């Protein structure tokens, strides 16, 4: 996919092809196109800086999306995912790091397509769709993270 770039720190190994596969599956399922998409796998410290600078939130988070799209179903976006926060979530919810990254990529794409999680009803709808897609694709996605923090994941 020419219009999707994946960037990450040299401290861990990410299989960019698997992220491309996830996005490709989502494109087919949710019927959207990509004008340009950048997925940045970064540290907790880096996402904290992005969160503070652009959203005035003084804390780390697992994902931030910026939507520059002019059309609803043709995405132009930047997605920032904190691998450290994803890892913490994976431990907390007793899922694999790959499963958590799949969930975060899905979550980000849903936001970009108009799903919201600000109020309770919207959050329930978004979470239901997120869970449906994670369950549908979790067996189609292989190892996204090859190495993190010197350990195989």
Secondary structure as the mmCIF struct_conf table of DSSP 4:
data_model
#
loop_
_struct_conf.conf_type_id
_struct_conf.id
_struct_conf.beg_label_comp_id
_struct_conf.beg_label_asym_id
_struct_conf.beg_label_seq_id
_struct_conf.end_label_comp_id
_struct_conf.end_label_asym_id
_struct_conf.end_label_seq_id
TURN_TY1_P TURN_TY1_P1 UNK A 2 UNK A 3
STRN STRN1 UNK A 4 UNK A 8
TURN_TY1_P TURN_TY1_P2 UNK A 10 UNK A 11
BEND BEND1 UNK A 12 UNK A 12
STRN STRN2 UNK A 13 UNK A 14
HELX_RH_AL_P HELX_RH_AL_P1 UNK A 16 UNK A 30
TURN_TY1_P TURN_TY1_P3 UNK A 31 UNK A 31
STRN STRN3 UNK A 33 UNK A 42
HELX_RH_AL_P HELX_RH_AL_P2 UNK A 44 UNK A 55
BEND BEND2 UNK A 59 UNK A 59
BEND BEND3 UNK A 62 UNK A 62
STRN STRN4 UNK A 63 UNK A 67
BEND BEND4 UNK A 70 UNK A 70
STRN STRN5 UNK A 71 UNK A 71
TURN_TY1_P TURN_TY1_P4 UNK A 72 UNK A 73
STRN STRN6 UNK A 74 UNK A 82
HELX_RH_AL_P HELX_RH_AL_P3 UNK A 83 UNK A 93
TURN_TY1_P TURN_TY1_P5 UNK A 94 UNK A 94
HELX_RH_AL_P HELX_RH_AL_P4 UNK A 97 UNK A 112
TURN_TY1_P TURN_TY1_P6 UNK A 113 UNK A 114
BEND BEND5 UNK A 118 UNK A 119
HELX_RH_AL_P HELX_RH_AL_P5 UNK A 120 UNK A 137
TURN_TY1_P TURN_TY1_P7 UNK A 138 UNK A 140
BEND BEND6 UNK A 144 UNK A 144
STRN STRN7 UNK A 145 UNK A 148
TURN_TY1_P TURN_TY1_P8 UNK A 149 UNK A 150
STRN STRN8 UNK A 151 UNK A 152
#
